[in-house]
Structures are given as C-alpha cells and as structure tokens.
Amino acid sequence: MESLPVRKTGVNAMLIHQGMEQPERLTQLNQMAITQITSLLRHKDQTKKLNT
C-alpha cells in the first residue's frame, strides 16, 4: 500500500507536465485510486493466495 502515493506523485507530475489544471488532476487521481481499490477488493481472494 505504501507504493500508491509514490505512483500518484509520478502520475501527478505527468499530468502537471501535460498542463492539466489542479481540479482536473485531482479528479483524475481520485478516479485512479478508486479503480485501484476496487480492483484490489474484487480480487482479494487471489491476493491472499499470493501472500501465502
């Protein structure tokens, strides 16, 4: 989980470089976070198998 903020920082820097304004960047980053968490929850059984 600690790697998520680093990834977001990289994506945020990329969006800034593309000239995207802060409110739109926030929307994009939030949607990415929601997608990642949804995916983790949807595949939690497979994730548990990887950790054993």
PDB file of N, CA, C and O in Angstrom:
ATOM      1  N   MET A   1       0.807  -1.201   0.000  1.00  0.00           N
ATOM      2  CA  MET A   1       0.000   0.000   0.000  1.00  0.00           C
ATOM      3  C   MET A   1       0.851   1.267   0.000  1.00  0.00           C
ATOM      4  O   MET A   1       0.414   2.298  -0.511  1.00  0.00           O
ATOM      5  N   GLU A   2       2.045   1.210   0.558  1.00  0.00           N
ATOM      6  CA  GLU A   2       2.868   2.410   0.636  1.00  0.00           C
ATOM      7  C   GLU A   2       3.328   2.878  -0.733  1.00  0.00           C
ATOM      8  O   GLU A   2       3.708   4.038  -0.885  1.00  0.00           O
ATOM      9  N   SER A   3       3.303   2.012  -1.724  1.00  0.00           N
ATOM     10  CA  SER A   3       3.759   2.424  -3.050  1.00  0.00           C
ATOM     11  C   SER A   3       2.725   3.271  -3.787  1.00  0.00           C
ATOM     12  O   SER A   3       3.071   3.961  -4.746  1.00  0.00           O
ATOM     13  N   LEU A   4       1.472   3.231  -3.361  1.00  0.00           N
ATOM     14  CA  LEU A   4       0.442   4.002  -4.062  1.00  0.00           C
ATOM     15  C   LEU A   4       0.718   5.498  -4.088  1.00  0.00           C
ATOM     16  O   LEU A   4       0.598   6.098  -5.156  1.00  0.00           O
ATOM     17  N   PRO A   5       1.085   6.145  -2.968  1.00  0.00           N
ATOM     18  CA  PRO A   5       1.355   7.586  -3.051  1.00  0.00           C
ATOM     19  C   PRO A   5       2.495   7.923  -4.012  1.00  0.00           C
ATOM     20  O   PRO A   5       2.447   8.949  -4.690  1.00  0.00           O
ATOM     21  N   VAL A   6       3.512   7.075  -4.076  1.00  0.00           N
ATOM     22  CA  VAL A   6       4.628   7.318  -4.994  1.00  0.00           C
ATOM     23  C   VAL A   6       4.127   7.281  -6.425  1.00  0.00           C
ATOM     24  O   VAL A   6       4.486   8.139  -7.233  1.00  0.00           O
ATOM     25  N   ARG A   7       3.312   6.307  -6.742  1.00  0.00           N
ATOM     26  CA  ARG A   7       2.758   6.217  -8.082  1.00  0.00           C
ATOM     27  C   ARG A   7       1.907   7.435  -8.394  1.00  0.00           C
ATOM     28  O   ARG A   7       1.992   8.002  -9.483  1.00  0.00           O
ATOM     29  N   LYS A   8       1.081   7.835  -7.427  1.00  0.00           N
ATOM     30  CA  LYS A   8       0.233   9.003  -7.643  1.00  0.00           C
ATOM     31  C   LYS A   8       1.081  10.242  -7.872  1.00  0.00           C
ATOM     32  O   LYS A   8       0.746  11.083  -8.706  1.00  0.00           O
ATOM     33  N   THR A   9       2.178  10.357  -7.135  1.00  0.00           N
ATOM     34  CA  THR A   9       3.053  11.507  -7.306  1.00  0.00           C
ATOM     35  C   THR A   9       3.607  11.533  -8.724  1.00  0.00           C
ATOM     36  O   THR A   9       3.673  12.591  -9.350  1.00  0.00           O
ATOM     37  N   GLY A  10       4.002  10.377  -9.226  1.00  0.00           N
ATOM     38  CA  GLY A  10       4.514  10.301 -10.589  1.00  0.00           C
ATOM     39  C   GLY A  10       3.457  10.663 -11.614  1.00  0.00           C
ATOM     40  O   GLY A  10       3.733  11.385 -12.572  1.00  0.00           O
ATOM     41  N   VAL A  11       2.259  10.168 -11.416  1.00  0.00           N
ATOM     42  CA  VAL A  11       1.170  10.486 -12.328  1.00  0.00           C
ATOM     43  C   VAL A  11       0.822  11.962 -12.211  1.00  0.00           C
ATOM     44  O   VAL A  11       0.582  12.624 -13.221  1.00  0.00           O
ATOM     45  N   ASN A  12       0.792  12.484 -10.992  1.00  0.00           N
ATOM     46  CA  ASN A  12       0.505  13.906 -10.796  1.00  0.00           C
ATOM     47  C   ASN A  12       1.529  14.757 -11.544  1.00  0.00           C
ATOM     48  O   ASN A  12       1.162  15.729 -12.204  1.00  0.00           O
ATOM     49  N   ALA A  13       2.792  14.406 -11.446  1.00  0.00           N
ATOM     50  CA  ALA A  13       3.837  15.151 -12.156  1.00  0.00           C
ATOM     51  C   ALA A  13       3.620  15.093 -13.668  1.00  0.00           C
ATOM     52  O   ALA A  13       3.815  16.082 -14.374  1.00  0.00           O
ATOM     53  N   MET A  14       3.215  13.923 -14.149  1.00  0.00           N
ATOM     54  CA  MET A  14       2.950  13.777 -15.575  1.00  0.00           C
ATOM     55  C   MET A  14       1.767  14.659 -15.997  1.00  0.00           C
ATOM     56  O   MET A  14       1.815  15.310 -17.041  1.00  0.00           O
ATOM     57  N   LEU A  15       0.715  14.676 -15.186  1.00  0.00           N
ATOM     58  CA  LEU A  15      -0.456  15.496 -15.512  1.00  0.00           C
ATOM     59  C   LEU A  15      -0.112  16.985 -15.473  1.00  0.00           C
ATOM     60  O   LEU A  15      -0.605  17.757 -16.295  1.00  0.00           O
ATOM     61  N   ILE A  16       0.729  17.389 -14.524  1.00  0.00           N
ATOM     62  CA  ILE A  16       1.186  18.782 -14.465  1.00  0.00           C
ATOM     63  C   ILE A  16       1.965  19.114 -15.734  1.00  0.00           C
ATOM     64  O   ILE A  16       1.766  20.167 -16.341  1.00  0.00           O
ATOM     65  N   HIS A  17       2.848  18.210 -16.123  1.00  0.00           N
ATOM     66  CA  HIS A  17       3.652  18.416 -17.328  1.00  0.00           C
ATOM     67  C   HIS A  17       2.761  18.561 -18.563  1.00  0.00           C
ATOM     68  O   HIS A  17       3.101  19.290 -19.496  1.00  0.00           O
ATOM     69  N   GLN A  18       1.628  17.870 -18.566  1.00  0.00           N
ATOM     70  CA  GLN A  18       0.687  17.952 -19.684  1.00  0.00           C
ATOM     71  C   GLN A  18      -0.159  19.219 -19.639  1.00  0.00           C
ATOM     72  O   GLN A  18      -0.944  19.483 -20.550  1.00  0.00           O
ATOM     73  N   GLY A  19       0.006  20.006 -18.568  1.00  0.00           N
ATOM     74  CA  GLY A  19      -0.712  21.265 -18.465  1.00  0.00           C
ATOM     75  C   GLY A  19      -2.103  21.165 -17.858  1.00  0.00           C
ATOM     76  O   GLY A  19      -2.892  22.105 -17.955  1.00  0.00           O
ATOM     77  N   MET A  20      -2.406  20.038 -17.235  1.00  0.00           N
ATOM     78  CA  MET A  20      -3.724  19.855 -16.652  1.00  0.00           C
ATOM     79  C   MET A  20      -3.860  20.686 -15.382  1.00  0.00           C
ATOM     80  O   MET A  20      -2.947  20.710 -14.557  1.00  0.00           O
ATOM     81  N   GLU A  21      -4.975  21.356 -15.221  1.00  0.00           N
ATOM     82  CA  GLU A  21      -5.220  22.185 -14.047  1.00  0.00           C
ATOM     83  C   GLU A  21      -5.474  21.315 -12.817  1.00  0.00           C
ATOM     84  O   GLU A  21      -5.883  20.159 -12.932  1.00  0.00           O
ATOM     85  N   GLN A  22      -5.225  21.887 -11.644  1.00  0.00           N
ATOM     86  CA  GLN A  22      -5.304  21.151 -10.377  1.00  0.00           C
ATOM     87  C   GLN A  22      -6.656  20.465 -10.137  1.00  0.00           C
ATOM     88  O   GLN A  22      -6.662  19.296  -9.750  1.00  0.00           O
ATOM     89  N   PRO A  23      -7.790  21.124 -10.343  1.00  0.00           N
ATOM     90  CA  PRO A  23      -9.061  20.423 -10.088  1.00  0.00           C
ATOM     91  C   PRO A  23      -9.251  19.179 -10.961  1.00  0.00           C
ATOM     92  O   PRO A  23      -9.758  18.158 -10.497  1.00  0.00           O
ATOM     93  N   GLU A  24      -8.840  19.274 -12.224  1.00  0.00           N
ATOM     94  CA  GLU A  24      -8.960  18.122 -13.116  1.00  0.00           C
ATOM     95  C   GLU A  24      -7.971  17.020 -12.726  1.00  0.00           C
ATOM     96  O   GLU A  24      -8.290  15.834 -12.803  1.00  0.00           O
ATOM     97  N   ARG A  25      -6.754  17.429 -12.302  1.00  0.00           N
ATOM     98  CA  ARG A  25      -5.776  16.428 -11.830  1.00  0.00           C
ATOM     99  C   ARG A  25      -6.326  15.682 -10.625  1.00  0.00           C
ATOM    100  O   ARG A  25      -6.211  14.459 -10.543  1.00  0.00           O
ATOM    101  N   LEU A  26      -6.920  16.407  -9.698  1.00  0.00           N
ATOM    102  CA  LEU A  26      -7.476  15.776  -8.503  1.00  0.00           C
ATOM    103  C   LEU A  26      -8.553  14.761  -8.881  1.00  0.00           C
ATOM    104  O   LEU A  26      -8.601  13.659  -8.335  1.00  0.00           O
ATOM    105  N   THR A  27      -9.405  15.141  -9.811  1.00  0.00           N
ATOM    106  CA  THR A  27     -10.448  14.220 -10.269  1.00  0.00           C
ATOM    107  C   THR A  27      -9.837  12.963 -10.874  1.00  0.00           C
ATOM    108  O   THR A  27     -10.268  11.850 -10.574  1.00  0.00           O
ATOM    109  N   GLN A  28      -8.835  13.144 -11.724  1.00  0.00           N
ATOM    110  CA  GLN A  28      -8.173  12.006 -12.372  1.00  0.00           C
ATOM    111  C   GLN A  28      -7.495  11.093 -11.340  1.00  0.00           C
ATOM    112  O   GLN A  28      -7.636   9.872 -11.401  1.00  0.00           O
ATOM    113  N   LEU A  29      -6.766  11.688 -10.401  1.00  0.00           N
ATOM    114  CA  LEU A  29      -6.059  10.904  -9.385  1.00  0.00           C
ATOM    115  C   LEU A  29      -7.037  10.165  -8.473  1.00  0.00           C
ATOM    116  O   LEU A  29      -6.799   9.013  -8.109  1.00  0.00           O
ATOM    117  N   ASN A  30      -8.127  10.821  -8.108  1.00  0.00           N
ATOM    118  CA  ASN A  30      -9.137  10.158  -7.283  1.00  0.00           C
ATOM    119  C   ASN A  30      -9.764   8.985  -8.027  1.00  0.00           C
ATOM    120  O   ASN A  30      -9.978   7.926  -7.437  1.00  0.00           O
ATOM    121  N   GLN A  31     -10.058   9.156  -9.300  1.00  0.00           N
ATOM    122  CA  GLN A  31     -10.639   8.065 -10.079  1.00  0.00           C
ATOM    123  C   GLN A  31      -9.664   6.893 -10.177  1.00  0.00           C
ATOM    124  O   GLN A  31     -10.071   5.734 -10.096  1.00  0.00           O
ATOM    125  N   MET A  32      -8.390   7.194 -10.352  1.00  0.00           N
ATOM    126  CA  MET A  32      -7.386   6.124 -10.396  1.00  0.00           C
ATOM    127  C   MET A  32      -7.333   5.371  -9.081  1.00  0.00           C
ATOM    128  O   MET A  32      -7.251   4.143  -9.072  1.00  0.00           O
ATOM    129  N   ALA A  33      -7.381   6.099  -7.961  1.00  0.00           N
ATOM    130  CA  ALA A  33      -7.345   5.465  -6.640  1.00  0.00           C
ATOM    131  C   ALA A  33      -8.572   4.587  -6.434  1.00  0.00           C
ATOM    132  O   ALA A  33      -8.461   3.475  -5.919  1.00  0.00           O
ATOM    133  N   ILE A  34      -9.725   5.075  -6.830  1.00  0.00           N
ATOM    134  CA  ILE A  34     -10.962   4.286  -6.704  1.00  0.00           C
ATOM    135  C   ILE A  34     -10.860   3.013  -7.532  1.00  0.00           C
ATOM    136  O   ILE A  34     -11.245   1.937  -7.074  1.00  0.00           O
ATOM    137  N   THR A  35     -10.346   3.135  -8.740  1.00  0.00           N
ATOM    138  CA  THR A  35     -10.184   1.976  -9.614  1.00  0.00           C
ATOM    139  C   THR A  35      -9.236   0.955  -8.998  1.00  0.00           C
ATOM    140  O   THR A  35      -9.514  -0.244  -9.030  1.00  0.00           O
ATOM    141  N   GLN A  36      -8.120   1.415  -8.439  1.00  0.00           N
ATOM    142  CA  GLN A  36      -7.150   0.502  -7.826  1.00  0.00           C
ATOM    143  C   GLN A  36      -7.737  -0.210  -6.615  1.00  0.00           C
ATOM    144  O   GLN A  36      -7.562  -1.419  -6.463  1.00  0.00           O
ATOM    145  N   ILE A  37      -8.424   0.519  -5.761  1.00  0.00           N
ATOM    146  CA  ILE A  37      -9.008  -0.086  -4.564  1.00  0.00           C
ATOM    147  C   ILE A  37     -10.113  -1.064  -4.947  1.00  0.00           C
ATOM    148  O   ILE A  37     -10.218  -2.146  -4.369  1.00  0.00           O
ATOM    149  N   THR A  38     -10.933  -0.685  -5.917  1.00  0.00           N
ATOM    150  CA  THR A  38     -11.997  -1.581  -6.384  1.00  0.00           C
ATOM    151  C   THR A  38     -11.406  -2.875  -6.924  1.00  0.00           C
ATOM    152  O   THR A  38     -11.921  -3.960  -6.655  1.00  0.00           O
ATOM    153  N   SER A  39     -10.334  -2.756  -7.680  1.00  0.00           N
ATOM    154  CA  SER A  39      -9.673  -3.939  -8.228  1.00  0.00           C
ATOM    155  C   SER A  39      -9.108  -4.818  -7.113  1.00  0.00           C
ATOM    156  O   SER A  39      -9.250  -6.040  -7.150  1.00  0.00           O
ATOM    157  N   LEU A  40      -8.471  -4.198  -6.124  1.00  0.00           N
ATOM    158  CA  LEU A  40      -7.934  -4.969  -5.004  1.00  0.00           C
ATOM    159  C   LEU A  40      -9.043  -5.700  -4.251  1.00  0.00           C
ATOM    160  O   LEU A  40      -8.890  -6.868  -3.893  1.00  0.00           O
ATOM    161  N   LEU A  41     -10.140  -5.024  -4.017  1.00  0.00           N
ATOM    162  CA  LEU A  41     -11.255  -5.649  -3.302  1.00  0.00           C
ATOM    163  C   LEU A  41     -11.888  -6.767  -4.127  1.00  0.00           C
ATOM    164  O   LEU A  41     -12.269  -7.807  -3.588  1.00  0.00           O
ATOM    165  N   ARG A  42     -11.995  -6.551  -5.412  1.00  0.00           N
ATOM    166  CA  ARG A  42     -12.604  -7.546  -6.297  1.00  0.00           C
ATOM    167  C   ARG A  42     -11.744  -8.803  -6.383  1.00  0.00           C
ATOM    168  O   ARG A  42     -12.260  -9.904  -6.575  1.00  0.00           O
ATOM    169  N   HIS A  43     -10.432  -8.633  -6.242  1.00  0.00           N
ATOM    170  CA  HIS A  43      -9.503  -9.761  -6.393  1.00  0.00           C
ATOM    171  C   HIS A  43      -8.835 -10.135  -5.077  1.00  0.00           C
ATOM    172  O   HIS A  43      -7.733 -10.684  -5.075  1.00  0.00           O
ATOM    173  N   LYS A  44      -9.485  -9.845  -3.967  1.00  0.00           N
ATOM    174  CA  LYS A  44      -8.844 -10.084  -2.666  1.00  0.00           C
ATOM    175  C   LYS A  44      -8.532 -11.553  -2.425  1.00  0.00           C
ATOM    176  O   LYS A  44      -7.540 -11.864  -1.766  1.00  0.00           O
ATOM    177  N   ASP A  45      -9.349 -12.463  -2.937  1.00  0.00           N
ATOM    178  CA  ASP A  45      -9.052 -13.888  -2.770  1.00  0.00           C
ATOM    179  C   ASP A  45      -7.767 -14.268  -3.493  1.00  0.00           C
ATOM    180  O   ASP A  45      -6.963 -15.037  -2.966  1.00  0.00           O
ATOM    181  N   GLN A  46      -7.569 -13.739  -4.689  1.00  0.00           N
ATOM    182  CA  GLN A  46      -6.341 -14.022  -5.431  1.00  0.00           C
ATOM    183  C   GLN A  46      -5.145 -13.375  -4.741  1.00  0.00           C
ATOM    184  O   GLN A  46      -4.054 -13.944  -4.728  1.00  0.00           O
ATOM    185  N   THR A  47      -5.343 -12.194  -4.171  1.00  0.00           N
ATOM    186  CA  THR A  47      -4.263 -11.511  -3.459  1.00  0.00           C
ATOM    187  C   THR A  47      -3.841 -12.315  -2.239  1.00  0.00           C
ATOM    188  O   THR A  47      -2.650 -12.411  -1.946  1.00  0.00           O
ATOM    189  N   LYS A  48      -4.796 -12.893  -1.525  1.00  0.00           N
ATOM    190  CA  LYS A  48      -4.476 -13.707  -0.353  1.00  0.00           C
ATOM    191  C   LYS A  48      -3.623 -14.909  -0.753  1.00  0.00           C
ATOM    192  O   LYS A  48      -2.700 -15.280  -0.029  1.00  0.00           O
ATOM    193  N   LYS A  49      -3.928 -15.525  -1.911  1.00  0.00           N
ATOM    194  CA  LYS A  49      -3.145 -16.662  -2.387  1.00  0.00           C
ATOM    195  C   LYS A  49      -1.711 -16.264  -2.669  1.00  0.00           C
ATOM    196  O   LYS A  49      -0.799 -17.061  -2.444  1.00  0.00           O
ATOM    197  N   LEU A  50      -1.486 -15.048  -3.156  1.00  0.00           N
ATOM    198  CA  LEU A  50      -0.145 -14.594  -3.452  1.00  0.00           C
ATOM    199  C   LEU A  50       0.666 -14.400  -2.177  1.00  0.00           C
ATOM    200  O   LEU A  50       1.883 -14.583  -2.181  1.00  0.00           O
ATOM    201  N   ASN A  51      -0.002 -14.030  -1.086  1.00  0.00           N
ATOM    202  CA  ASN A  51       0.681 -13.754   0.169  1.00  0.00           C
ATOM    203  C   ASN A  51       0.959 -15.001   0.994  1.00  0.00           C
ATOM    204  O   ASN A  51       1.636 -14.911   2.018  1.00  0.00           O
ATOM    205  N   THR A  52       0.457 -16.165   0.579  1.00  0.00           N
ATOM    206  CA  THR A  52       0.693 -17.383   1.367  1.00  0.00           C
ATOM    207  C   THR A  52       1.807 -18.207   0.796  1.00  0.00           C
ATOM    208  O   THR A  52       2.135 -19.263   1.337  1.00  0.00           O
TER     209      THR A  52
END
